[in-house]
Amino acid sequence: MVYSNEADRLPHRPNIGVNKLVNFCQSLDLIDIWRVKNPGEKQYTWSNRDRSLQSRIDLWMITSSLEPNTVEVKILPAVLTDHKVIWLTVRMCSNDDKKYSGGYWKLNNSLLLHDDLKDVIKNLISAYWNLATSNAEFGKYWELLKFKIRSACITYGKRLALRRRCEVAELSKTIADITEIEHLDLNEKAKLNVLQNQLETLYEEKARGAFIRSRKQWLEKGEKNSSDSKDLLDSIENVNSVSEEFNLSCCQDLSIMDIQYGVAQLKNNKSPGCDGLTSEFYKTFSEEIAPFLLETFKEAIKKGELPASLKQGVITLIPKPHKDLLFIDNW
């Protein structure tokens, strides 16, 4: 069903049931905002595979009391469907420029697949290792190194995201331009299929990233302690002392092999600390950072104090479901 057989369907055919749609909208004081904003334009939201049938059957209806100038509406290409997206933006207030913090930064592990970024990080590790060695201050330069790595990853990630947004925008515009042509030849149809596949690939990558972020949020907010710590301590009985041989082994100086072994035992897909660097990051650069970590730990043992970031942690309060959140006991 379409509003106008002449403007919203190709080829034209009897428009059955349109009176019911018109009466429904009039009874609820609704308007077809896309047609209000584009009164003389022909654009369709659905087509069959060979585009012999096209129509604008997907509608955004809004109340007529909304000022049309506060509403922006577009018809855009979609993926994994034969329909298009109707993008609606409503400006409810003038404070659109207010920015909100995204919380603690966490490394997007997919960035570790980019060799050019890995080369940048390796150069940073080498540069700050040399500075730490020449100044004999390993903890200080380890902290500075992590800050520089974070900055490099954020900058690279922003550039990558911008490039992908530009690719999506360019593909969407090209697809929209092609689909506005009423009758496509074989070359145009083939080009349209290629562009649709490219757009779907970009959205699939974006969906994988959203899945990873949602999993990370679950890991932070969804895990629960398996038992109370007091119960755990009470369950420990008949603790035996370690043997002298094992004690001597434990008291030996740390080695690079110890560091690399410890890094290899880290579990993947776990939430990082305050620095935002994940287990996957440490595994990727285990060979490069092992000497740095070794000297940092030795320095900390000698001074009796850990570097700043190793003395910090993040505590997230988790609300109990269906409870009054004004009471501290319900967190």
C-alpha positions in Angstrom: 0.0 0.0 0.0 1.3 3.4 -0.9 0.0 7.0 -0.4 0.1 8.0 -4.1 0.0 5.5 -7.0 1.6 8.0 -9.3 4.4 9.3 -7.1 5.2 6.2 -5.0 4.9 3.2 -7.3 6.5 2.0 -10.5 4.8 0.8 -12.6 1.5 2.2 -11.6 -1.3 -0.2 -10.6 -4.5 0.0 -8.6 -3.8 1.4 -5.1 -6.0 -0.9 -2.9 -6.7 0.2 0.7 -5.2 3.7 0.5 -8.4 5.2 1.9 -7.9 3.2 5.1 -4.4 4.6 5.4 -5.5 8.1 4.8 -8.3 7.9 7.3 -6.0 6.3 9.9 -3.5 9.2 9.6 -6.2 11.8 9.7 -7.8 10.3 12.8 -4.4 10.4 14.7 -3.2 13.7 13.1 -0.2 12.0 11.4 1.7 13.1 8.4 4.1 11.4 6.0 7.1 13.5 6.8 9.3 12.3 3.9 6.6 13.4 1.4 6.1 16.7 3.2 9.8 17.4 3.0 10.1 16.1 -0.6 6.8 16.9 -2.3 7.9 16.5 -5.9 10.5 13.8 -5.6 10.3 10.2 -6.7 12.2 7.8 -4.5 11.4 4.2 -3.6 12.1 2.1 -0.5 11.5 -1.4 -2.0 12.2 -3.1 -5.3 12.3 -6.7 -6.5 15.6 -8.2 -7.7 15.5 -7.0 -11.3 14.0 -3.7 -10.2 11.0 -4.1 -12.5 8.7 -3.4 -9.5 9.5 -0.4 -7.2 7.5 1.3 -4.5 7.7 3.6 -1.5 5.9 1.3 1.0 8.1 2.1 4.1 6.8 5.2 5.9 7.7 7.4 8.9 4.5 8.9 10.2 4.9 11.7 12.8 2.4 14.0 14.5 1.6 17.2 12.5 2.3 19.2 15.7 6.0 18.8 15.2 7.6 21.6 13.3 8.9 20.1 10.0 12.0 22.3 10.2 13.0 20.3 13.3 12.9 17.0 11.5 15.3 15.6 9.0 14.4 12.5 7.0 16.4 10.5 4.4 15.9 7.3 2.4 19.2 5.4 2.5 20.5 2.1 1.2 20.3 -0.9 3.6 22.1 -4.2 3.9 20.8 -7.8 3.9 17.3 -6.7 2.8 15.5 -5.6 -0.3 14.1 -2.5 1.6 15.8 0.8 2.2 16.3 2.5 5.5 14.3 5.6 6.4 16.6 7.7 8.6 14.7 10.1 10.9 16.3 12.8 13.0 14.3 15.0 15.4 16.0 17.9 17.1 14.3 18.1 20.5 16.5 20.9 21.9 19.3 23.3 20.9 21.9 21.6 23.0 23.1 19.3 20.2 26.8 20.1 20.7 27.0 18.8 24.2 29.5 15.9 24.4 29.4 13.0 26.8 32.2 11.0 28.2 32.5 7.4 26.9 34.0 6.2 30.2 37.3 4.4 30.4 39.2 3.7 27.2 39.7 0.1 26.2 41.8 -1.1 23.3 39.9 -2.4 20.3 41.7 -5.6 19.7 40.9 -5.6 16.0 43.5 -2.8 15.7 46.2 -5.3 16.5 45.5 -6.8 13.1 46.9 -3.7 11.4 50.6 -4.0 10.6 51.2 -0.3 10.3 49.9 0.4 13.8 51.9 -2.6 15.1 55.1 -1.0 13.6 54.3 2.3 15.4 53.9 0.5 18.7 57.1 -1.4 18.3 59.0 1.8 17.6 57.5 3.4 20.7 58.5 0.4 22.8 62.1 0.6 21.4 62.3 4.4 22.0 61.1 4.4 25.6 63.2 1.3 26.4 66.2 3.2 25.3 65.1 6.2 27.4 64.5 4.0 30.5 67.8 2.3 30.1 69.8 5.5 29.7 68.1 7.2 32.7 67.7 4.0 34.8 64.0 4.8 35.5 62.0 1.9 34.2 58.7 2.4 36.1 58.5 6.1 35.0 59.1 5.3 31.4 56.8 2.3 31.4 54.0 4.6 32.4 54.9 7.1 29.8 55.1 4.3 27.2 51.6 3.1 27.9 50.3 6.6 27.7 51.9 7.0 24.2 50.6 3.7 23.1 47.1 4.6 24.1 47.4 7.9 22.3 48.6 6.2 19.1 45.8 3.6 19.2 43.1 6.3 19.8 44.5 8.4 16.9 44.7 5.4 14.6 41.3 4.2 15.6 39.7 7.5 14.9 41.3 7.8 11.5 40.2 4.2 10.7 36.6 4.9 11.8 36.5 8.2 9.8 37.8 6.4 6.7 35.1 3.7 7.1 32.4 6.3 7.6 33.5 8.0 4.5 33.5 4.7 2.6 29.9 4.0 3.8 28.7 7.5 3.0 30.3 7.3 -0.5 28.9 3.8 -1.2 25.4 4.9 0.1 25.4 8.0 -2.1 26.4 6.0 -5.2 23.8 3.3 -4.5 21.2 6.0 -3.9 22.0 7.7 -7.2 21.8 4.5 -9.1 18.5 3.4 -7.5 16.9 6.7 -8.5 17.2 5.6 -12.1 13.9 4.1 -13.0 15.2 1.7 -15.7 18.7 0.2 -15.2 20.7 -1.5 -17.9 22.7 -4.7 -17.3 25.9 -2.9 -16.5 24.1 -0.6 -13.9 22.5 -3.6 -12.3 25.8 -5.4 -12.0 27.5 -2.3 -10.6 24.6 -2.0 -8.1 25.1 -5.6 -6.9 28.8 -5.0 -6.4 28.3 -1.8 -4.4 25.6 -3.5 -2.2 28.0 -6.3 -1.4 30.8 -3.9 -0.5 28.3 -2.0 1.8 27.2 -5.2 3.4 30.8 -6.2 4.1 31.5 -2.8 5.9 28.3 -3.2 8.0 29.3 -6.8 8.9 32.6 -5.5 10.2 30.8 -2.9 12.2 28.4 -5.5 13.6 31.3 -7.7 14.7 32.8 -4.7 16.6 29.4 -4.1 18.3 29.3 -7.7 19.4 32.8 -7.5 20.9 31.9 -4.3 22.8 28.7 -5.9 24.1 30.6 -8.9 25.2 33.2 -6.7 27.0 30.4 -4.9 28.8 28.9 -8.2 29.9 32.3 -9.3 31.2 32.5 -6.1 33.2 29.0 -6.0 34.5 27.6 -9.5 34.1 30.1 -11.7 36.0 29.4 -12.6 39.6 31.6 -14.0 42.3 31.2 -17.7 42.5 31.4 -17.6 46.3 31.9 -15.2 49.2 35.5 -14.5 50.1 34.9 -15.2 53.8 33.4 -18.6 52.9 36.4 -19.4 50.8 38.9 -18.5 53.6 36.9 -20.5 56.1 37.0 -23.6 53.8 40.8 -23.6 53.8 42.1 -26.1 56.3 45.3 -27.9 57.1 47.5 -25.6 55.0 51.0 -27.2 54.7 54.2 -25.3 54.3 56.1 -25.5 51.0 59.3 -27.4 50.8 62.6 -25.7 51.1 63.4 -26.5 47.5 60.2 -25.0 46.3 60.7 -21.9 48.5 64.2 -21.3 47.0 62.7 -21.6 43.5 60.0 -19.0 44.4 62.6 -16.6 45.8 64.8 -16.6 42.7 65.1 -13.4 40.7 62.6 -12.9 38.0 63.7 -13.7 34.4 62.4 -12.8 31.0 61.1 -16.4 30.6 59.0 -15.8 33.7 57.5 -12.7 32.2 56.8 -14.3 28.9 55.3 -17.3 30.5 53.0 -15.1 32.7 51.9 -13.1 29.6 51.1 -16.3 27.7 48.9 -17.5 30.6 46.7 -14.4 30.4 43.1 -15.2 29.3 41.6 -13.5 26.3 38.4 -11.5 26.2 38.9 -10.1 29.7 38.4 -6.5 30.7 41.7 -4.6 31.0 42.9 -2.4 33.8 42.9 1.4 34.0 45.4 1.7 31.1 43.0 0.0 28.8 45.6 -2.4 27.4 44.2 -5.9 26.9 45.6 -9.4 27.4 45.7 -9.7 23.6 47.9 -6.6 23.4 50.5 -8.0 25.9 50.5 -11.3 24.0 51.0 -9.6 20.6 54.0 -7.6 21.9 55.3 -10.1 24.5 58.8 -10.3 23.0 59.2 -6.6 22.8 57.8 -5.6 26.2 59.2 -8.6 28.3 62.6 -6.9 29.0 60.8 -3.6 29.9 58.4 -5.4 32.3 61.2 -7.4 33.9 63.2 -4.2 34.7 60.1 -2.4 35.9 59.2 -5.2 38.3 62.8 -5.5 39.6 62.8 -1.7 40.2 59.5 -2.0 42.0 60.8 -4.7 44.3 63.9 -2.7 45.0 62.0 0.5 45.8 59.1 -1.3 47.5 56.6 0.5 45.4 54.7 -0.3 42.2 54.3 2.1 39.3 51.2 4.4 39.5 48.9 2.4 37.1 49.6 -0.8 38.9 48.3 0.6 42.2 44.9 1.6 40.6 41.7 -0.2 39.9 38.2 0.4 38.5 35.2 -0.6 40.7 31.9 -0.6 38.9 28.7 -0.6 41.1 26.2 -3.1 39.7 22.5 -2.5 40.6 20.5 -5.4 41.8 17.6 -6.0 39.3 14.1 -4.7 40.2 15.3 -2.9 43.4 15.1 0.6 44.6 18.4 2.1 43.5 18.2 4.9 46.1 19.3 2.4 48.8 23.0 1.4 48.9 22.1 -2.1 49.8 20.6 -2.6 46.4 23.9 -2.2 44.6 
